[in-house]
Amino acid sequence: MYVYPVILCGGNGERLWPISKNNHPKPFIKINNDETLLNNTIKRYNSGNNHTLILSNQNLKSNILSQMIEKNVNNFEIIYEPSQKNTAPCIYAAAMHIAKKNPEGLMLIMPSDHLITDENEFNDAVNTAAKFIDKYDAISFGCSPKSAHTGYGYIKYKENSEFIKNVAKFIEKPNQNTADIFIKDGNYLWNLGIFLFKATKLIELANSLDKENYSYVAQCYEQAEVKNSEIYLNSNNWNKINSISIDYSIMEKNINSGVVIYNYDWSDLGTFDSIKSLLEKDELNNAKIGETTLLNCSNSFVWVNDDTKIIAAIGLRNITAIASENEILIADNTELANIKTLVSLLGSSRKLKHDKSSKTITPWGWFMTLNMNENFHIKLLHVRPDSSLSLQSHVYRNEHWYVLKGIATIQHELETYELYENQSTYIKQGQRHRISNLDSNNYLQIIEIQTGTSFAEDDITRYEDIYDRV
């Protein structure tokens, strides 16, 4: 049987604010290495010739494509939902897509923002579970709880000697008293949010247990727009779909499900505490990421997620301090559960002016606003090797480009020329233009100065684009 990895890539990750933001959520952050959580997930399951399916929304399109290009991932498709409807609707669409490709295909559903360190053990567990898929409607993965945690769902299982245990019940996040009872009972697992289905079986279950939602999703999928590896679900009936998780719609119903007990390293990385637990600590239980210097601190976590900042701290006790481009979070460790409430307060008081990262990811690299007012917009462009912006023009603005690093190949109307470091060019509004970096090894850095009457990103008319954005 062929197993298709299906990766859920969305959400806001507010519990990790200000590292995770609307346009740069948790799947795209890096924790002490050069790999994002999304890239780690893509590499997690390897059947030898994976065809990966990513489920997301159009707001994250550039982030995802950028990851695929940067890591040279080729065998993938992305299904974009018109708006977020929790996990079930997009998983139904994925099941339809996989069943259409391969009626015998299995789908391994994984969150994109968890950490599993032992990929070999995970692959062995999945491949063994796949051999039993015809005995079950669904197979889930759980781990023995390390504490009476109230932030995870639980799976109650029936003890037997088999590799896969029979599921007695799925339970949503319990209160503390209930979680304590689960731990004493011993036959409960944390729900890892990883599921294995036969695609045709999931379609059958959805059509039976969540019929109305499934019907609307089927219409949106049948009318989807397909552009190479990207599938855009039709929006006409999408707003009629109820937002619901796959746990509520399928797993918690009376179905024949099994569970694999996976007791290897796993973390959902859902809180700063969980991230700190994975990091190296000093003798006073301090952990740090980025440019930091600590003096006489204890039991604290300091994370600098901005190359232009340094945190120097003296005498911190039980404190988490997080710095991003525009915000700094300082919290007592006992109050970290209230970050989502804090973000909500900031938003309602309109003090949260930077709920998006100042670095905007694109398929060709990224850009960052350096300065802006009603008369000009100054950006830093970072173009990755062998990449190109679209051939485009603007109605309301002119652009002046100054090369900081690398060699820029410029298409300016009918003329093509190169700009070297410390050279510049001027593009008038209405003129067709494109920047390319033909160097296969080095990034191209350009300062772009826009002048005019509007600097909105929708003032772009594209004529040619290697990323299918025309």
Secondary structure by P-SEA (a helix, b strand, c coil): cbbbbbbbbbccccccccccccccccccccccccccaaaaaaacccccccbbbbbbcccaaaaaaaaaaaaccccbbbbbbcccccccaaaaaaaaaaaaaccccccbbbbcccccccaaaaaaaaaaaaaacccccbbbbbcccccccccbbbbbbbbccccbbbbccccccccaaaaaaaaaaccccccccbbbbaaaaaaaaaaccaaaaaaaaaaaaaabbbcccbbbcccccccccccccccccccccccbbbbbbccccccccccaaaaaaaccccccbbbbcccccccccccbbbbbccccbbbbbccccbbbbbbcccbbbbbccccccaaaaaaaaaaaaccccccccccccccccccccccccccbbbbbbbbcccccccccccccbbbbbbbccccccccccccccccccccccccccccccccccccccbbbbbbbbbbccccccccccccccccccc
